[in-house]
């Protein structure tokens, strides 16, 4: 099922990923769920990979932070 707003995202995303990353996750998930005929597991993997393009997990806080641009 596609997400229409951030508050619907999984707790792991809502509680650890900044708002910009949540938007990326939501859009990637929604696109993938359509593309892969409702395969939620695959859509979640696609969404996390999209977040990892711009964010990384901070080992000290276990939260996601924006990657520094080169």
MODELLER restraints for C-alpha pairs under 7 A, 6 or more apart:
rsr = mdl.restraints
at = mdl.atoms
rsr.add(forms.Gaussian(group=physical.xy_distance, feature=features.Distance(at['CA:2:A'], at['CA:30:A']), mean=5.00, stdev=0.5))
rsr.add(forms.Gaussian(group=physical.xy_distance, feature=features.Distance(at['CA:2:A'], at['CA:33:A']), mean=6.92, stdev=0.5))
rsr.add(forms.Gaussian(group=physical.xy_distance, feature=features.Distance(at['CA:3:A'], at['CA:9:A']), mean=6.73, stdev=0.5))
rsr.add(forms.Gaussian(group=physical.xy_distance, feature=features.Distance(at['CA:3:A'], at['CA:26:A']), mean=6.21, stdev=0.5))
rsr.add(forms.Gaussian(group=physical.xy_distance, feature=features.Distance(at['CA:3:A'], at['CA:30:A']), mean=6.57, stdev=0.5))
rsr.add(forms.Gaussian(group=physical.xy_distance, feature=features.Distance(at['CA:6:A'], at['CA:22:A']), mean=6.54, stdev=0.5))
rsr.add(forms.Gaussian(group=physical.xy_distance, feature=features.Distance(at['CA:13:A'], at['CA:22:A']), mean=6.61, stdev=0.5))
rsr.add(forms.Gaussian(group=physical.xy_distance, feature=features.Distance(at['CA:14:A'], at['CA:22:A']), mean=6.96, stdev=0.5))
rsr.add(forms.Gaussian(group=physical.xy_distance, feature=features.Distance(at['CA:16:A'], at['CA:63:A']), mean=4.83, stdev=0.5))
rsr.add(forms.Gaussian(group=physical.xy_distance, feature=features.Distance(at['CA:16:A'], at['CA:64:A']), mean=5.99, stdev=0.5))
rsr.add(forms.Gaussian(group=physical.xy_distance, feature=features.Distance(at['CA:17:A'], at['CA:63:A']), mean=6.43, stdev=0.5))
rsr.add(forms.Gaussian(group=physical.xy_distance, feature=features.Distance(at['CA:17:A'], at['CA:64:A']), mean=5.08, stdev=0.5))
rsr.add(forms.Gaussian(group=physical.xy_distance, feature=features.Distance(at['CA:18:A'], at['CA:64:A']), mean=6.86, stdev=0.5))
rsr.add(forms.Gaussian(group=physical.xy_distance, feature=features.Distance(at['CA:21:A'], at['CA:51:A']), mean=5.70, stdev=0.5))
rsr.add(forms.Gaussian(group=physical.xy_distance, feature=features.Distance(at['CA:24:A'], at['CA:50:A']), mean=6.66, stdev=0.5))
rsr.add(forms.Gaussian(group=physical.xy_distance, feature=features.Distance(at['CA:24:A'], at['CA:51:A']), mean=6.05, stdev=0.5))
rsr.add(forms.Gaussian(group=physical.xy_distance, feature=features.Distance(at['CA:25:A'], at['CA:47:A']), mean=4.72, stdev=0.5))
rsr.add(forms.Gaussian(group=physical.xy_distance, feature=features.Distance(at['CA:25:A'], at['CA:48:A']), mean=6.45, stdev=0.5))
rsr.add(forms.Gaussian(group=physical.xy_distance, feature=features.Distance(at['CA:25:A'], at['CA:50:A']), mean=6.63, stdev=0.5))
rsr.add(forms.Gaussian(group=physical.xy_distance, feature=features.Distance(at['CA:25:A'], at['CA:51:A']), mean=5.95, stdev=0.5))
rsr.add(forms.Gaussian(group=physical.xy_distance, feature=features.Distance(at['CA:28:A'], at['CA:46:A']), mean=6.59, stdev=0.5))
rsr.add(forms.Gaussian(group=physical.xy_distance, feature=features.Distance(at['CA:28:A'], at['CA:47:A']), mean=4.84, stdev=0.5))
rsr.add(forms.Gaussian(group=physical.xy_distance, feature=features.Distance(at['CA:28:A'], at['CA:50:A']), mean=6.57, stdev=0.5))
rsr.add(forms.Gaussian(group=physical.xy_distance, feature=features.Distance(at['CA:29:A'], at['CA:43:A']), mean=5.05, stdev=0.5))
rsr.add(forms.Gaussian(group=physical.xy_distance, feature=features.Distance(at['CA:29:A'], at['CA:44:A']), mean=5.99, stdev=0.5))
rsr.add(forms.Gaussian(group=physical.xy_distance, feature=features.Distance(at['CA:29:A'], at['CA:46:A']), mean=6.62, stdev=0.5))
rsr.add(forms.Gaussian(group=physical.xy_distance, feature=features.Distance(at['CA:29:A'], at['CA:47:A']), mean=4.91, stdev=0.5))
rsr.add(forms.Gaussian(group=physical.xy_distance, feature=features.Distance(at['CA:32:A'], at['CA:43:A']), mean=4.88, stdev=0.5))
rsr.add(forms.Gaussian(group=physical.xy_distance, feature=features.Distance(at['CA:32:A'], at['CA:46:A']), mean=6.75, stdev=0.5))
rsr.add(forms.Gaussian(group=physical.xy_distance, feature=features.Distance(at['CA:33:A'], at['CA:39:A']), mean=6.00, stdev=0.5))
rsr.add(forms.Gaussian(group=physical.xy_distance, feature=features.Distance(at['CA:33:A'], at['CA:40:A']), mean=6.23, stdev=0.5))
rsr.add(forms.Gaussian(group=physical.xy_distance, feature=features.Distance(at['CA:33:A'], at['CA:43:A']), mean=5.29, stdev=0.5))
rsr.add(forms.Gaussian(group=physical.xy_distance, feature=features.Distance(at['CA:54:A'], at['CA:66:A']), mean=5.89, stdev=0.5))
rsr.add(forms.Gaussian(group=physical.xy_distance, feature=features.Distance(at['CA:54:A'], at['CA:67:A']), mean=5.62, stdev=0.5))
rsr.add(forms.Gaussian(group=physical.xy_distance, feature=features.Distance(at['CA:55:A'], at['CA:64:A']), mean=6.08, stdev=0.5))
rsr.add(forms.Gaussian(group=physical.xy_distance, feature=features.Distance(at['CA:55:A'], at['CA:65:A']), mean=5.30, stdev=0.5))
rsr.add(forms.Gaussian(group=physical.xy_distance, feature=features.Distance(at['CA:55:A'], at['CA:66:A']), mean=4.27, stdev=0.5))
rsr.add(forms.Gaussian(group=physical.xy_distance, feature=features.Distance(at['CA:55:A'], at['CA:67:A']), mean=5.02, stdev=0.5))
rsr.add(forms.Gaussian(group=physical.xy_distance, feature=features.Distance(at['CA:56:A'], at['CA:64:A']), mean=5.35, stdev=0.5))
rsr.add(forms.Gaussian(group=physical.xy_distance, feature=features.Distance(at['CA:56:A'], at['CA:65:A']), mean=5.50, stdev=0.5))
rsr.add(forms.Gaussian(group=physical.xy_distance, feature=features.Distance(at['CA:56:A'], at['CA:66:A']), mean=6.35, stdev=0.5))
rsr.add(forms.Gaussian(group=physical.xy_distance, feature=features.Distance(at['CA:56:A'], at['CA:67:A']), mean=6.06, stdev=0.5))
rsr.add(forms.Gaussian(group=physical.xy_distance, feature=features.Distance(at['CA:57:A'], at['CA:63:A']), mean=5.56, stdev=0.5))
rsr.add(forms.Gaussian(group=physical.xy_distance, feature=features.Distance(at['CA:57:A'], at['CA:64:A']), mean=4.27, stdev=0.5))
rsr.add(forms.Gaussian(group=physical.xy_distance, feature=features.Distance(at['CA:57:A'], at['CA:65:A']), mean=6.18, stdev=0.5))
rsr.add(forms.Gaussian(group=physical.xy_distance, feature=features.Distance(at['CA:58:A'], at['CA:64:A']), mean=5.80, stdev=0.5))
rsr.add(forms.Gaussian(group=physical.xy_distance, feature=features.Distance(at['CA:58:A'], at['CA:65:A']), mean=6.37, stdev=0.5))
